[in-house]
Amino acid sequence: MLQLWVLPETKGEPADYKFYDLERGTLNMIYGGERNQNNTLDSHTIIKAGVLDKGQTISCNGEFMLYLTRGSAELNDENIKDGDLVRGNNLNFRATMDNVLVFVVTIESFKFNKEK
């Protein structure tokens, strides 16, 4: 279990919480999106989480922050391992083993390759 605390975009919004079960092999939005939906808490900041298998990739343009909770991967041609928190620009991520747990924070849209 990983618990994230995020300040609301609009001052004075009430506190809230959600639970998510992550589906292996896919990237799930767990925070952010439009106000007119209720799958996630609304925000321009996007947080996605996934349990990925070897060879699956994530990419996005612009600023990002990535936390690798479990496993190992390549991030912008550098090797990273569980426990690494990386902030940078123009994310290019590839899982180098199965069952990698990753959290990515960004404002830009993601490109996720489910194929290995």
Secondary structure, DSSP 8 states (H G I E B T S, - for coil): --------SSTT-----------BTEEEEEEEE-TT--SS--EEEEEEEEEE-TT-EEEEEEEEEEEEEESEEEETTEEEETT-EEEEEEEEEEESSSSEEEEEEESS--EEE---
